Amino acid sequence: MQGEDDLRGLAKIMAFIRAVSIIIVLMHFYWFCYGFFAGQGWTLEIIGKILTNFNRTAGLFTHTLYTKIFALVLLALSCLGTKGVKNEKITWTKIYVALAIGFVLFFLNTPLLKLSAGIATSLYILTTGMGYIALLMAGVWMSRLLRNNLMDDVFNNENESFQQETKLMENEYSVNLPTKFYYKGKWNNGWINVVNPFRAAIVLGTPGSGKSYAIVNNYIKQHIEKGFSMYIYDFKFDDLSTIAYNHLLKHTNKYKVKPKFYVINFDDPRRSHRCNPLNPDFMTDISDAYEAAYTIMLNLNKSWILKQGDFFVDSPIILLAAIIWYLRIYEDGKYCTFPHAIELLNKKYADVFTILTSYPELENYLSPFMDAWQGGAQDQLQGQIASAKIPLSRMISPQLYWVMTGDDFTLDINNPKEPKILCVGNNPDRQNIYSAALGLYNSRIVKLINKKAQLKSSVIIDELPTIYFRGLDNLIATARSNKVAVCLGFQDFSQLTRDYGDKESKVIQNTVGNIFSGQVVGETAKSLSERFGKVLQKRQSMTINRNEKSTSISTQMDSLIPASKISTLTQGMFVGSVSDNFDERIEQKIFHAEIVVDNDKVAAETKAYKKIPQILSFTDENGADNIVSLNSEG
């Protein structure tokens, strides 16, 4: 009731001001057209005295322009209190036309007063009155249009825009991305400051949203510029690897010890280094063999991730682990490689079990198989062995054998004495075969780099669900103190849940401190919207009845970045949040901005890139195939 009374009081004040404005116009006519009114006998002595005294006090009637300007000012003030009556056909074009006509008729007719004829004076009064009416109409329309602007922001962009970080906060580890964000009706320059990359980062986005181009590439470049050792999983080899190689060439001076660049590429042995992920020097216990077997089998059978603990899931893992550990202890690990493990597994199981059980430390490990063998449960035993043989037989490949039996380098990439930039390449057409081998490299690297007193390092995994990364959740949770920065790129949370299982997927989502998201839809968009929280927003409602239109304004808590906004983001636009440090506080951690990329600069750099050089050379055209084949037969 109090609000309604205030509105009524304001309306009365505005009506009074408008009445004064009209009276000023009438007084203007009487003063400047006195001869016309006197000739008609329409004058009063008392009115003349009042106007004379008023003119002496205010000087209002010394010139026609002064009176008109004063009347127009009062008219403009009165229009501020105009009610929003029902009229949806008001447009700015009509307002501009009314303003133009009113201005011409109201201000540009003064020369008519210089004519003595009564017709000229009448015409002056008529045009001035019409001009005043036109200006009144324009003012009323403008006030209604400005007051009733409910449909001006149909997508609620103004309410959902917010102030973002504009200060560059850089340190020896940070990743800093320039941005443009919309706030208060204009675009502003800002920064996304990942001042603590060791709290891990997730980069989400549907294909083509720009996550690699705008974010992952910047992680690679900026961390090389700051002297990080690096491991890169390059799903579409050699997109990321070429960037890393060329950027390293320009910035080797940023490292105390010059790092070496290594590539694992199963498609072309000439362009791949060789590395044994089952290097006996780094396998100290049978549990290491089990971890390796576990990673291999779950990468070959993604459905097993959701069936951990099942008999026919654990059995092949245990069998493969026993074979790997046998190769480790036989002749001090001389034949401890993944290809040797595959070949040994494919021998007659009677010979294999006889050899393995001759070692006391493996006898108890293989007791479930021995019980089945000695108890005559041949069908069960065949099923257990087939569960291991069938998926591993897909990995019998001369190229894969060649790469995984050499020792060009070790997987301790953040060794301060021998820092490395390692890129491992997958192939979308052969990912079911290569992912198991690459997953083995991943699991070994995770264990080796997560140690104290090592060089700061960065783990870049693009298209994470294409590979099972054993121990990733533990790496994110514990590697912060060991200066390991993890950046994970994938399309949405449902993809991660499908390939990693619900429990592990939730752990990864909830332990990551920095998150970037391009366009995502469905549950992922809803989850992110909830993560960004709610903010107090202004709401405007409109009521229309027969005689008038009224608006009311209220406030309520609503999503800062709704799921609908996240699901319709333009390419290059990202939402997300960053984490900060004790001594580097970031007031506004949430962002909704376009990440600025200098396309011309990137295009020029890309054009000047050198190809990753050929690593091995062979004496004749078929030399590579012959040597690789001989290696696999040996």
C-alpha positions as CSV (number, residue, x, y, z in Angstrom):
1,M,0.0,0.0,0.0
2,Q,2.8,2.4,0.8
3,G,4.3,1.8,-2.6
4,E,1.0,2.6,-4.3
5,D,0.6,5.8,-2.3
6,D,4.1,6.9,-3.3
7,L,3.3,6.3,-7.0
8,R,0.1,8.3,-6.7
9,G,1.9,11.1,-5.0
10,L,4.6,11.1,-7.8
11,A,1.9,11.1,-10.5
12,K,0.3,14.2,-8.9
13,I,3.6,16.1,-8.8
14,M,4.3,15.3,-12.5
15,A,0.7,16.4,-13.5
16,F,1.3,19.7,-11.6
17,I,4.6,20.3,-13.4
18,R,3.0,19.6,-16.8
19,A,0.2,22.1,-15.9
20,V,2.8,24.7,-15.1
21,S,4.5,24.0,-18.5
22,I,1.2,24.5,-20.3
23,I,0.5,27.8,-18.4
24,I,4.0,29.0,-19.4
25,V,3.1,28.4,-23.0
26,L,-0.2,30.3,-22.7
27,M,1.6,33.2,-20.9
28,H,4.1,33.2,-23.8
29,F,1.2,33.6,-26.3
30,Y,-0.3,36.5,-24.3
31,W,3.0,38.4,-23.9
32,F,4.4,38.0,-27.4
33,C,1.1,38.2,-29.2
34,Y,-0.4,41.0,-27.1
35,G,-1.4,43.1,-30.1
36,F,-3.4,40.2,-31.5
37,F,-5.3,39.7,-28.2
38,A,-5.8,43.4,-27.7
39,G,-7.4,43.8,-31.1
40,Q,-9.9,41.1,-30.2
41,G,-10.6,42.7,-26.8
42,W,-9.2,39.6,-25.0
43,T,-6.9,41.4,-22.5
44,L,-7.1,41.9,-18.8
45,E,-5.1,44.6,-17.0
46,I,-4.4,42.4,-14.0
47,I,-2.8,39.7,-16.2
48,G,-0.6,42.3,-17.8
49,K,0.6,43.5,-14.4
50,I,1.3,39.9,-13.2
51,L,3.4,39.1,-16.4
52,T,5.3,42.4,-16.1
53,N,6.3,41.8,-12.5
54,F,7.2,38.1,-13.3
55,N,9.4,39.3,-16.2
56,R,11.2,41.8,-14.1
57,T,11.9,39.1,-11.5
58,A,12.9,36.2,-13.8
59,G,13.5,37.8,-17.2
60,L,11.5,35.0,-18.7
61,F,9.8,37.1,-21.4
62,T,12.9,39.0,-22.6
63,H,13.1,36.6,-25.6
64,T,10.7,34.0,-27.1
65,L,13.4,31.3,-26.9
66,Y,13.7,31.6,-23.1
67,T,10.1,31.0,-22.5
68,K,10.0,28.0,-24.9
69,I,13.1,26.4,-23.4
70,F,11.7,26.8,-19.8
71,A,8.3,25.3,-20.9
72,L,10.1,22.4,-22.6
73,V,12.2,21.6,-19.5
74,L,9.1,21.4,-17.4
75,L,7.4,19.3,-20.0
76,A,10.4,16.8,-20.0
77,L,10.3,16.5,-16.3
78,S,6.6,15.8,-16.3
79,C,7.0,13.0,-18.8
80,L,9.2,11.1,-16.3
81,G,6.1,10.1,-14.3
82,T,4.1,8.9,-17.2
83,K,2.1,5.7,-16.7
84,G,2.7,2.9,-19.0
85,V,-0.7,2.7,-20.7
86,K,-1.6,-0.1,-23.0
87,N,-0.1,0.6,-26.4
88,E,2.3,-2.0,-28.0
89,K,2.7,0.0,-31.3
90,I,5.1,2.7,-29.9
91,T,8.4,2.6,-31.8
92,W,11.5,4.7,-31.7
93,T,10.8,5.7,-35.4
94,K,7.5,7.3,-34.3
95,I,9.2,9.1,-31.5
96,Y,11.9,10.5,-33.7
97,V,9.4,11.8,-36.2
98,A,7.3,13.4,-33.5
99,L,10.4,15.0,-32.0
100,A,11.5,16.4,-35.3
101,I,8.0,17.8,-36.2
102,G,7.6,19.3,-32.7
103,F,11.0,20.9,-32.7
104,V,10.5,22.6,-36.1
105,L,7.0,23.8,-35.3
106,F,7.8,24.9,-31.7
107,F,11.2,26.6,-32.2
108,L,11.5,27.7,-35.9
109,N,8.3,29.8,-36.3
110,T,9.5,33.0,-34.5
111,P,9.8,35.0,-37.8
112,L,6.0,34.9,-38.0
113,L,5.9,37.4,-35.1
114,K,7.6,40.0,-37.2
115,L,4.6,40.2,-39.5
116,S,1.9,42.6,-38.5
117,A,-1.0,40.7,-40.0
118,G,-3.4,39.0,-37.7
119,I,-3.2,35.8,-39.9
120,A,0.6,35.5,-39.3
121,T,0.0,35.8,-35.5
122,S,-2.7,33.2,-35.6
123,L,-0.5,31.0,-37.6
124,Y,2.3,31.4,-35.0
125,I,0.0,30.5,-32.1
126,L,-1.3,27.5,-34.1
127,T,2.1,26.1,-35.0
128,T,3.6,26.7,-31.6
129,G,0.6,24.8,-30.0
130,M,0.9,22.0,-32.5
131,G,4.7,21.8,-31.9
132,Y,4.1,21.6,-28.1
133,I,1.6,18.8,-28.6
134,A,4.0,16.9,-30.8
135,L,6.8,17.3,-28.2
136,L,4.4,16.2,-25.5
137,M,3.5,13.1,-27.4
138,A,7.1,12.2,-28.1
139,G,8.0,12.7,-24.4
140,V,5.1,10.5,-23.3
141,W,5.9,7.7,-25.8
142,M,9.6,7.8,-24.9
143,S,8.8,7.6,-21.2
144,R,6.5,4.6,-21.7
145,L,9.0,2.8,-23.9
146,L,11.8,3.3,-21.4
147,R,9.7,2.3,-18.5
148,N,8.1,-0.7,-20.1
149,N,11.3,-2.3,-21.4
150,L,10.5,-5.9,-20.3
151,M,11.1,-7.3,-23.8
152,D,14.3,-5.5,-24.5
153,D,16.4,-8.3,-22.9
154,V,14.4,-11.4,-23.7
155,F,17.4,-13.7,-23.1
156,N,18.2,-12.1,-19.7
157,N,21.7,-11.2,-20.8
158,E,22.0,-8.2,-18.6
159,N,21.0,-10.0,-15.4
160,E,23.3,-12.9,-16.1
161,S,26.3,-10.8,-16.9
162,F,28.7,-10.1,-14.1
163,Q,32.0,-8.4,-13.3
164,Q,35.0,-10.7,-14.0
165,E,38.7,-10.7,-13.3
166,T,40.5,-7.9,-15.2
167,K,43.9,-8.1,-13.5
168,L,46.7,-10.3,-14.9
169,M,48.0,-12.5,-12.1
170,E,51.1,-14.3,-13.2
171,N,53.6,-16.5,-11.4
172,E,56.2,-19.2,-12.3
173,Y,53.6,-21.9,-12.7
174,S,50.5,-20.0,-14.0
175,V,48.5,-20.3,-17.2
176,N,47.0,-16.9,-18.2
177,L,44.3,-16.5,-20.9
178,P,43.2,-13.1,-22.1
179,T,39.4,-12.8,-22.4
180,K,36.5,-10.5,-23.4
181,F,33.4,-10.5,-21.3
182,Y,30.0,-8.7,-21.5
183,Y,29.0,-6.6,-18.5
184,K,26.8,-3.5,-18.2
185,G,26.0,-3.2,-21.8
186,K,29.5,-3.4,-23.2
187,W,32.4,-5.8,-23.8
188,N,35.4,-5.6,-21.4
189,N,38.9,-7.0,-21.4
190,G,39.7,-9.5,-18.7
191,W,42.0,-12.4,-17.7
192,I,41.5,-16.1,-16.7
193,N,44.4,-16.7,-14.2
194,V,45.1,-20.3,-13.4
195,V,47.6,-19.4,-10.7
196,N,47.6,-22.9,-9.2
197,P,47.6,-25.5,-12.1
198,F,48.7,-28.2,-9.7
199,R,45.1,-28.4,-8.5
200,A,44.3,-29.9,-11.9
201,A,42.1,-28.7,-14.7
202,I,39.2,-30.1,-16.7
203,V,38.4,-28.8,-20.2
204,L,35.0,-29.7,-21.5
205,G,33.2,-29.0,-24.8
206,T,31.4,-30.6,-27.7
207,P,33.5,-31.2,-30.8
208,G,34.3,-27.9,-32.4
209,S,33.8,-25.8,-29.3
210,G,37.4,-24.7,-29.3
211,K,38.7,-26.4,-26.2
212,S,42.0,-27.6,-27.8
213,Y,42.6,-24.4,-29.8
214,A,41.9,-21.9,-27.0
215,I,43.0,-23.8,-23.9
216,V,44.9,-27.0,-24.3
217,N,47.3,-25.5,-26.8
218,N,47.9,-22.6,-24.4
219,Y,48.6,-25.0,-21.5
220,I,51.3,-26.7,-23.6
221,K,52.9,-23.4,-24.8
222,Q,52.9,-21.6,-21.5
223,H,54.2,-24.5,-19.5
224,I,57.1,-25.1,-21.9
225,E,57.9,-21.3,-21.6
226,K,58.1,-21.8,-17.8
227,G,60.4,-24.8,-17.9
228,F,58.0,-27.7,-17.2
229,S,58.7,-31.3,-18.2
230,M,55.7,-32.6,-20.0
231,Y,53.7,-35.7,-20.9
232,I,51.2,-35.3,-23.7
233,Y,48.6,-37.9,-24.8
234,D,47.9,-36.9,-28.4
235,F,44.8,-38.7,-29.5
236,K,44.9,-37.3,-33.0
237,F,48.7,-37.5,-33.5
238,D,50.5,-35.3,-34.3
239,D,48.4,-32.2,-33.7
240,L,49.6,-31.5,-30.1
241,S,53.0,-33.1,-30.6
242,T,53.9,-30.7,-33.4
243,I,53.0,-27.7,-31.2
244,A,55.1,-29.0,-28.3
245,Y,58.1,-29.8,-30.5
246,N,58.2,-26.4,-32.2
247,H,57.6,-24.5,-29.1
248,L,60.4,-26.4,-27.3
249,L,62.8,-25.4,-30.1
250,K,62.1,-21.7,-29.3
251,H,62.3,-22.0,-25.5
252,T,65.0,-24.5,-24.6
253,N,66.7,-21.6,-22.8
254,K,64.0,-21.6,-20.2
255,Y,65.3,-24.9,-18.7
256,K,68.3,-25.3,-16.4
257,V,69.0,-28.7,-18.0
258,K,68.0,-28.9,-21.7
259,P,65.1,-31.3,-22.1
260,K,64.9,-34.0,-24.7
261,F,61.9,-34.5,-26.9
262,Y,60.5,-38.1,-27.3
263,V,57.7,-39.5,-29.3
264,I,55.8,-42.8,-29.1
265,N,54.1,-43.5,-32.4
266,F,53.0,-47.1,-33.3
267,D,51.9,-46.1,-36.8
268,D,55.4,-45.3,-38.1
269,P,58.4,-46.8,-36.4
270,R,60.7,-44.4,-38.3
271,R,59.2,-41.5,-36.3
272,S,59.0,-43.2,-32.9
273,H,61.4,-43.7,-30.1
274,R,61.5,-47.0,-28.3
275,C,60.6,-47.5,-24.7
276,N,59.9,-50.5,-22.5
277,P,57.1,-49.6,-20.1
278,L,57.8,-52.8,-18.1
279,N,61.4,-51.8,-17.6
280,P,62.6,-54.2,-14.8
281,D,64.5,-51.3,-13.1
282,F,61.2,-49.7,-12.2
283,M,59.4,-53.0,-11.1
284,T,60.2,-53.7,-7.5
285,D,57.3,-55.8,-6.4
286,I,54.7,-58.2,-7.8
287,S,52.1,-55.4,-7.2
288,D,53.8,-53.5,-10.0
289,A,53.1,-56.4,-12.3
290,Y,49.5,-56.5,-11.2
291,E,49.1,-52.8,-11.8
292,A,50.5,-53.2,-15.3
293,A,48.2,-56.2,-16.1
294,Y,45.2,-54.4,-14.7
295,T,45.8,-51.4,-16.9
296,I,46.3,-53.5,-20.0
297,M,43.2,-55.6,-19.6
298,L,40.8,-52.8,-18.7
299,N,42.0,-50.8,-21.7
300,L,41.3,-53.7,-23.9
301,N,37.9,-54.3,-22.3
302,K,36.3,-51.0,-21.2
303,S,33.2,-52.9,-20.0
304,W,35.4,-54.6,-17.3
305,I,35.8,-51.3,-15.5
306,L,32.2,-51.7,-14.3
307,K,32.7,-55.4,-13.4
308,Q,35.8,-55.2,-11.2
309,G,35.8,-58.1,-8.8
310,D,34.0,-60.6,-11.1
311,F,35.7,-64.0,-11.4
312,F,36.2,-63.8,-15.2
313,V,37.6,-60.3,-14.9
314,D,40.1,-60.8,-12.1
315,S,41.3,-64.2,-13.4
316,P,42.9,-63.0,-16.7
317,I,44.5,-60.0,-14.8
318,I,46.1,-62.3,-12.3
319,L,47.4,-64.6,-15.0
320,L,48.9,-61.8,-17.0
321,A,50.4,-60.3,-13.8
322,A,52.1,-63.6,-13.0
323,I,53.6,-63.9,-16.4
324,I,54.9,-60.3,-16.2
325,W,56.5,-60.9,-12.8
326,Y,58.0,-64.2,-14.1
327,L,59.7,-62.3,-16.9
328,R,60.9,-59.7,-14.3
329,I,62.6,-62.3,-12.1
330,Y,63.9,-64.6,-14.9
331,E,67.5,-63.8,-15.7
332,D,67.1,-60.4,-13.9
333,G,64.4,-59.1,-16.3
334,K,66.3,-59.7,-19.6
335,Y,63.0,-60.5,-21.4
336,C,60.7,-58.4,-19.2
337,T,58.7,-56.6,-22.0
338,F,55.1,-56.5,-23.0
339,P,55.5,-58.3,-26.3
340,H,57.3,-61.2,-24.5
341,A,54.4,-61.4,-22.1
342,I,51.9,-61.7,-25.0
343,E,54.0,-64.4,-26.7
344,L,54.4,-66.4,-23.5
345,L,50.7,-66.3,-22.7
346,N,49.9,-67.8,-26.1
347,K,52.0,-70.9,-25.5
348,K,50.4,-74.2,-24.3
349,Y,48.9,-73.6,-20.9
350,A,50.4,-76.9,-19.5
351,D,53.9,-75.6,-20.3
352,V,53.1,-72.1,-19.0
353,F,51.8,-73.3,-15.7
354,T,54.6,-75.8,-15.2
355,I,57.2,-73.0,-15.7
356,L,55.3,-70.4,-13.5
357,T,54.6,-72.7,-10.6
358,S,58.2,-73.7,-10.4
359,Y,58.7,-70.3,-8.6
360,P,57.4,-70.4,-5.0
361,E,56.4,-66.8,-5.1
362,L,54.1,-67.5,-8.0
363,E,52.7,-70.8,-6.9
364,N,50.2,-69.3,-4.4
365,Y,49.4,-66.4,-6.8
366,L,48.2,-68.9,-9.4
367,S,46.4,-71.3,-7.0
368,P,42.9,-70.7,-8.6
369,F,44.3,-71.8,-11.9
370,M,46.1,-74.8,-10.5
371,D,43.0,-75.9,-8.5
372,A,41.0,-75.9,-11.7
373,W,43.7,-77.7,-13.6
374,Q,44.3,-80.4,-11.0
375,G,40.6,-80.8,-10.3
376,G,39.8,-81.5,-13.9
377,A,37.7,-78.4,-14.4
378,Q,39.1,-78.0,-17.9
379,D,36.2,-75.9,-19.1
380,Q,36.6,-73.4,-16.3
381,L,40.4,-73.2,-16.9
382,Q,40.0,-72.7,-20.6
383,G,37.5,-69.9,-19.9
384,Q,39.9,-68.2,-17.6
385,I,42.8,-68.4,-20.0
386,A,40.7,-67.4,-23.0
387,S,39.6,-64.3,-21.2
388,A,43.2,-63.2,-21.2
389,K,44.3,-64.6,-24.6
390,I,41.5,-63.3,-26.8
391,P,41.8,-59.6,-26.1
392,L,45.6,-59.7,-26.0
393,S,45.8,-61.4,-29.4
394,R,44.5,-58.1,-30.9
395,M,47.8,-56.5,-29.9
396,I,50.1,-58.8,-31.8
397,S,51.6,-56.2,-34.1
398,P,55.2,-55.9,-35.4
399,Q,55.2,-52.1,-35.1
400,L,53.9,-52.3,-31.5
401,Y,56.4,-55.0,-30.6
402,W,59.2,-52.9,-32.0
403,V,58.4,-49.7,-30.1
404,M,57.8,-51.5,-26.7
405,T,61.0,-53.6,-26.7
406,G,63.6,-50.8,-26.8
407,D,65.2,-48.6,-24.2
408,D,65.8,-45.2,-25.8
409,F,64.6,-43.4,-22.7
410,T,63.0,-44.0,-19.3
411,L,59.5,-42.8,-18.2
412,D,60.7,-40.6,-15.3
413,I,60.0,-37.5,-17.3
414,N,60.4,-35.0,-14.5
415,N,63.9,-36.3,-13.5
416,P,65.8,-33.0,-12.8
417,K,68.9,-34.5,-14.4
418,E,67.1,-35.7,-17.5
419,P,63.9,-33.7,-18.1
420,K,61.8,-34.8,-21.0
421,I,58.9,-33.7,-23.2
422,L,57.1,-37.0,-24.1
423,C,54.3,-37.2,-26.6
424,V,52.5,-40.5,-27.1
425,G,50.3,-40.7,-30.2
426,N,47.1,-42.6,-30.7
427,N,45.1,-43.2,-33.9
428,P,41.3,-42.9,-33.9
429,D,41.1,-45.8,-36.4
430,R,43.2,-48.1,-34.1
431,Q,42.4,-46.8,-30.7
432,N,41.1,-50.2,-29.4
433,I,44.5,-51.7,-30.1
434,Y,46.8,-48.8,-29.1
435,S,44.9,-47.7,-26.0
436,A,46.0,-50.8,-24.0
437,A,49.7,-50.2,-24.8
438,L,49.5,-46.4,-24.2
439,G,47.5,-47.0,-21.0
440,L,50.5,-49.1,-19.8
441,Y,52.8,-46.1,-20.4
442,N,50.3,-43.8,-18.6
443,S,50.1,-46.0,-15.5
444,R,53.9,-46.3,-15.2
445,I,54.4,-42.5,-15.7
446,V,51.8,-41.7,-13.0
447,K,53.7,-43.8,-10.5
448,L,57.2,-42.4,-11.5
449,I,56.4,-38.7,-11.6
450,N,54.4,-38.4,-8.4
451,K,57.5,-38.2,-6.2
452,K,59.2,-35.5,-4.2
453,A,62.2,-33.4,-5.3
454,Q,61.4,-33.7,-9.0
455,L,61.1,-31.1,-11.7
456,K,57.7,-29.3,-12.1
457,S,55.8,-31.3,-14.7
458,S,52.6,-31.1,-16.7
459,V,50.4,-34.0,-17.8
460,I,48.1,-33.1,-20.8
461,I,45.5,-35.7,-21.7
462,D,43.3,-34.8,-24.6
463,E,40.2,-36.9,-25.2
464,L,40.6,-38.7,-21.9
465,P,37.8,-41.3,-22.3
466,T,39.6,-42.9,-25.3
467,I,42.1,-44.4,-22.8
468,Y,41.8,-45.9,-19.3
469,F,44.3,-43.9,-17.2
470,R,44.9,-46.1,-14.1
471,G,45.5,-44.0,-10.9
472,L,44.4,-40.7,-12.4
473,D,42.1,-39.9,-9.5
474,N,44.9,-40.5,-7.1
475,L,47.3,-38.4,-9.1
476,I,44.9,-35.4,-9.1
477,A,44.4,-35.8,-5.3
478,T,48.0,-36.2,-4.2
479,A,50.3,-34.8,-6.9
480,R,49.8,-31.1,-6.0
481,S,52.6,-31.1,-3.5
482,N,54.9,-32.7,-6.0
483,K,54.3,-30.0,-8.6
484,V,52.5,-32.1,-11.1
485,A,49.9,-30.1,-13.1
486,V,47.2,-32.2,-14.8
487,C,45.0,-31.0,-17.6
488,L,42.2,-33.3,-18.9
489,G,40.2,-32.7,-22.0
490,F,37.0,-34.5,-22.9
491,Q,33.5,-33.8,-24.2
492,D,31.2,-34.1,-21.2
493,F,30.8,-35.9,-17.9
494,S,28.5,-38.6,-19.3
495,Q,31.3,-39.7,-21.6
496,L,33.7,-40.0,-18.6
497,T,31.1,-41.9,-16.6
498,R,30.5,-44.3,-19.4
499,D,34.2,-45.2,-19.8
500,Y,35.5,-44.8,-16.2
501,G,32.5,-45.8,-14.1
502,D,30.3,-43.6,-11.9
503,K,32.5,-43.7,-8.8
504,E,35.8,-42.9,-10.4
505,S,34.2,-40.3,-12.7
506,K,32.7,-38.5,-9.7
507,V,36.0,-38.5,-7.9
508,I,37.7,-36.9,-10.9
509,Q,35.0,-34.3,-11.3
510,N,34.9,-33.3,-7.6
511,T,38.7,-33.1,-6.9
512,V,39.6,-30.8,-9.8
513,G,40.1,-27.2,-8.8
514,N,40.0,-25.5,-12.3
515,I,37.3,-26.1,-14.8
516,F,36.7,-24.8,-18.3
517,S,33.6,-25.6,-20.3
518,G,32.6,-24.7,-23.9
519,Q,29.2,-25.8,-25.2
520,V,27.9,-28.9,-23.3
521,V,24.3,-30.0,-22.9
522,G,22.1,-32.2,-20.7
523,E,23.2,-33.3,-17.2
524,T,26.7,-31.8,-17.7
525,A,25.3,-28.3,-18.3
526,K,23.0,-28.7,-15.2
527,S,25.9,-29.9,-13.1
528,L,28.1,-27.0,-14.1
529,S,25.3,-24.5,-13.5
530,E,24.9,-25.8,-10.0
531,R,28.6,-25.6,-9.4
532,F,28.7,-22.0,-10.3
533,G,26.0,-21.2,-7.8
534,K,23.2,-18.6,-7.6
535,V,23.2,-14.8,-7.4
536,L,20.6,-12.2,-6.6
537,Q,18.9,-11.1,-9.8
538,K,16.4,-8.4,-10.7
539,R,13.1,-9.6,-12.1
540,Q,10.5,-7.4,-13.9
541,S,6.9,-8.3,-14.4
542,M,4.2,-6.5,-16.4
543,T,0.5,-6.2,-15.9
544,I,-1.8,-4.9,-18.6
545,N,-5.4,-4.0,-18.2
546,R,-7.9,-2.0,-20.2
547,N,-6.7,1.4,-19.2
548,E,-3.1,1.1,-18.2
549,K,0.1,-1.0,-18.2
550,S,2.1,-1.3,-15.0
551,T,5.4,-2.9,-14.2
552,S,6.9,-4.2,-10.9
553,I,10.4,-5.0,-10.0
554,S,11.5,-7.7,-7.6
555,T,14.7,-9.7,-6.7
556,Q,15.3,-13.4,-6.3
557,M,18.2,-15.9,-6.2
558,D,18.8,-17.5,-9.6
559,S,21.5,-19.3,-11.4
560,L,24.5,-17.2,-12.2
561,I,25.1,-19.1,-15.4
562,P,22.0,-21.2,-16.3
563,A,22.3,-24.6,-18.0
564,S,20.5,-23.1,-21.1
565,K,23.3,-20.6,-21.5
566,I,26.0,-23.3,-21.2
567,S,24.2,-25.5,-23.8
568,T,24.2,-22.6,-26.4
569,L,27.7,-21.2,-26.0
570,T,29.4,-19.9,-29.2
571,Q,32.6,-21.4,-30.4
572,G,35.4,-19.8,-28.3
573,M,33.1,-18.8,-25.5
574,F,33.8,-20.6,-22.2
575,V,32.4,-20.7,-18.7
576,G,34.2,-22.0,-15.6
577,S,36.0,-21.3,-12.4
578,V,39.6,-21.2,-11.2
579,S,41.2,-21.8,-7.8
580,D,43.6,-19.5,-6.0
581,N,46.4,-19.6,-3.4
582,F,46.7,-18.2,0.1
583,D,48.9,-15.4,-1.1
584,E,47.2,-14.9,-4.5
585,R,43.5,-14.3,-3.8
586,I,41.1,-14.1,-6.8
587,E,37.9,-12.4,-5.8
588,Q,35.9,-13.4,-8.8
589,K,36.8,-17.0,-9.6
590,I,33.9,-17.7,-12.0
591,F,34.1,-16.5,-15.6
592,H,31.8,-16.4,-18.7
593,A,33.9,-15.0,-21.5
594,E,35.4,-15.4,-24.9
595,I,39.0,-16.5,-24.8
596,V,40.9,-14.2,-27.1
597,V,43.2,-16.0,-29.5
598,D,45.3,-14.0,-32.0
599,N,44.3,-16.1,-35.1
600,D,46.8,-14.3,-37.4
601,K,49.7,-15.0,-35.0
602,V,48.7,-18.6,-34.6
603,A,48.3,-19.1,-38.4
604,A,51.8,-17.6,-39.0
605,E,53.3,-19.8,-36.3
606,T,51.6,-22.9,-37.7
607,K,52.8,-22.1,-41.2
608,A,56.4,-21.9,-39.9
609,Y,56.3,-25.1,-37.9
610,K,58.9,-27.8,-38.6
611,K,57.8,-31.4,-38.9
612,I,58.9,-33.8,-36.1
613,P,62.1,-35.3,-37.6
614,Q,62.5,-38.9,-38.6
615,I,64.2,-40.7,-35.6
616,L,65.3,-43.9,-37.3
617,S,66.6,-44.5,-40.8
618,F,66.9,-47.8,-42.6
619,T,69.2,-48.8,-45.4
620,D,66.6,-49.7,-48.0
621,E,62.9,-48.9,-48.7
622,N,61.7,-52.1,-47.0
623,G,64.3,-52.0,-44.3
624,A,61.9,-50.8,-41.6
625,D,59.4,-53.6,-42.3
626,N,62.1,-56.3,-42.3
627,I,63.8,-55.2,-39.1
628,V,60.5,-54.7,-37.3
629,S,59.3,-58.2,-38.4
630,L,62.5,-59.8,-37.3
631,N,62.2,-58.1,-33.9
632,S,58.7,-59.4,-33.4
633,E,59.8,-63.0,-34.4
634,G,62.7,-62.8,-32.0
